[in-house]
Amino acid sequence: MHQSNHLHTLTMNDYSPLLEVLRQIVGSDNVINQGDLSAWERDWRKRQHGKALAVVRPANTEEVAAVVRACVAAQVSIVPQGGNTGMVLGSIPDDSGTQIVLSLQRMNRVRAIDTANLTITLDAGCVLQSVQEFCKGASYLFPLRMASEGSCTIGGNLSTNAGGTQVVRYGNARELCLGLEVVTPQGAIWDGLTGLRKDNTGYDLRHLIIGSEGTLGVITAAVMKLYPLPRAQLTAFAAVPSLEAAVDLLVLAHEELDGGLSGFEIMGHFALSLVGRHFPHLRLPLQESKTPYNVLIEYSSLETETKATERFESFMPLAMELGYVNDAIVAKNSTEARQLWHIRESIPLAQAQEGLNIKHDIALAASRIAAFVQQTDALLAQAYPGVRLVNYGHLGDGNLHYNVQAPENCDAAAFLQENESAVHALVYAQVVRHQGSISAEHGIGTLKRDVLVQYKSPQALAMMRAIKHALDPLNTMNPGRVIRMDK
């Protein structure tokens, strides 16, 4: 895991002056370089464990800027970190012991709500679930939603352009952001917290920073969109005869639900069977249907609950009449709806319990998904007899988590070590064939950095390197992530 991206190697004594400056900036208790640092040094999937020079926890934007300036002066690189829930090794230090982990978790204030503008301004370290609950308490909806919401932070969501389960209606984190406050790689503060929906005054720096994974600056605050709370929210779990039928059902939902479709999740039979195997207390619905796929549909409406229910209850019989759905249940209340969502959100945990697997976070046009899955399933079955496919994800926006599990009674760790690169190559070749993306919502980090050069055009990579060099010429800000600067 060792990288050559830190600027130079010094002894620990040489770093003492920097550590003392950092203690003066953020306080001694918030410069941590002793004891167990695994919460900051190990990634969420526990694939790699780096070594930090120290974990630094500033309390406000001015402290972030001062920390960055001190690190630049000492020629020490910085790894910005939110909740450390990333999937692509983008927010942990390398193993050199020379990088500062800049944790934003102390910066968790809600700065303001603008009810006329329907926006909330908040610190980057605010935990997503806390933001959702705060907004609900103020009678607004903050629609970004994902399995890691109890730990991930707004800054991390924006740095990776996180997606989640309601993108089909509200968009990724990018679409929800109207302004940013950013500390540059030189330690200057850019205040872009305007909250404007229209601003044609040159390059959109906000969108440049969003999705840059901490390589172009540190997000310290954001202005995010709010929405009125739905008056009604209805959830259905449906068995579908094929992936083609699921796509047809998606088209019908867009046509019949009057723009109210807020979630459309696909779950393969094997993915759900893992939930049943490892979490038997979760009662899986419609098991007697034995269909290859199930769909979880969420409909949100500002209409009265009566009108919304009438619309949804007319939609489901129509879907069954057209042959898109074999069987379905509709949650009777919010408790049942949460139980259905809990089943969907338990798939990643269940596959982890089953053993190590080869993950793919891919995006395809909805119209290409059925063909991609059919062809790729066949190629994998031919190349790796007995392989099991954990296929699930956000069909509403074309994002599949297409994961490859070792054959039963096979050493999962050995299978991954021997076949991961070849499986990635096979799957990504199919993604390219179907004009998709090798990263839908997880980002690039270091895990996909060297693979990216095979699937991104040379022109695009050259432009990305030019931007990185222009904004961070010393390569101090999260070096080695997304793109290499030594090629």
Buried (B, 14 or more C-beta within 10 A) or exposed (E): BEBEBBBEEBEEEEBEEBBEBBBEBBEEEBBBBEEEBEEBBBBBBEBBBBBBBBBBBBBBBEBBBBBBBBBBEBBBBBBBBBBBBBBBBBBBBBBBBBBBBBBBBBBBBBBEBEEEBBBBBBBBBBBBBBBBEBBEEBEBBBBBBBBBBEBBBBBBBBBBBBBBBBBBBBBBBBBBBBBBBBBBBBBEBBEBBEBBEEEEEEEEBBEBBBBBBBBBBBBBBBBBBBBEBBBBBBBBBBBBBBBBBBBBBBEBBBEBBEEBBBBBBBBBBBBBBBBBEBBEEBEBBBBEBEBBBBBBBBBBBEBEEEEBBEBBEEBBEEBBEEEBBBBBBBBEEEEBBEBBBEBBBBBBBBBBEBBBBBBBBBBBEBEBBBBBBEEBBEBBEEEBEEBBBBBBBBBBBBBBBBBBBBEEEBEBEEBBEEBBEEBBEBBBBBBEEBEBBBBBBBBBBBBBBEBBEEBBEEEEBEEBBEBBEEBBEEBBBBBBBBBBBEE
